[in-house]
Amino acid sequence: MSKKILTGKVIKDKNDKTIIVLVKRKYSHPFFGKVVTTSKKYHAHDSDNKFKIGDDVKIIESKPFSKMKKWEVVIN
């Protein structure tokens, strides 16, 4: 099974080696047919502390780094 890759925007970078990424998704509501936008925050591992607030990043599933941190930033 392949690992998921998500694209989002950095909204917090205060913690050491950790960023919080906001990922927005759009989908069609099954009954009403309207387009609905949902968002979710992911804690991602940033080993070099090089990403700042407002950066667009890609994150990939990885081994758990901590209780909340199960994603890692993809180096482009």
C-alpha positions in Angstrom: 0.0 0.0 0.0 1.4 3.4 -1.0 1.8 6.3 1.4 -0.6 9.2 1.3 0.8 12.6 0.1 -1.1 15.7 1.1 -0.6 19.4 0.1 -1.3 22.2 2.6 -0.1 25.5 4.1 2.0 25.9 7.2 0.0 27.7 10.0 2.4 27.2 13.0 6.1 26.7 13.3 6.8 27.5 17.0 7.8 24.0 18.1 11.3 22.6 17.4 11.4 20.3 14.4 7.6 20.4 14.1 5.2 22.3 11.9 1.4 22.3 11.8 -0.1 22.1 8.3 -3.6 23.0 7.4 -5.0 20.8 4.6 -8.2 21.8 2.8 -10.3 19.3 0.8 -13.3 19.9 -1.4 -15.9 17.2 -2.1 -19.5 17.0 -3.4 -22.1 16.4 -0.7 -23.7 13.0 -1.3 -27.3 14.2 -0.8 -27.4 18.0 -1.5 -24.8 17.9 -4.3 -23.2 21.2 -3.1 -19.4 21.5 -3.0 -18.3 21.3 0.7 -14.9 22.5 1.9 -13.4 20.8 5.0 -10.0 21.4 6.7 -7.8 19.4 9.0 -4.6 20.2 10.8 -1.6 17.8 10.7 1.5 17.8 12.8 4.5 17.2 10.5 8.2 16.5 11.2 10.5 19.3 9.8 14.1 18.2 10.8 15.8 21.3 9.5 13.3 23.9 10.8 13.4 25.5 7.3 9.6 25.9 6.7 7.9 29.1 7.9 4.3 30.3 8.3 2.6 30.7 4.9 4.7 28.2 3.0 3.0 25.6 0.8 4.3 22.1 1.6 3.7 18.5 0.8 3.6 16.0 3.6 3.8 12.2 3.5 2.8 9.5 5.9 5.7 8.1 7.9 6.5 6.2 11.1 5.3 7.9 14.3 7.7 10.5 15.6 5.5 11.2 18.6 2.0 10.9 19.8 0.6 13.5 17.4 3.3 13.6 14.7 2.9 10.8 12.1 3.7 12.9 8.9 6.9 14.2 7.5 7.6 17.1 5.1 8.7 16.0 1.6 12.0 17.6 0.5 11.6 19.0 -3.0 
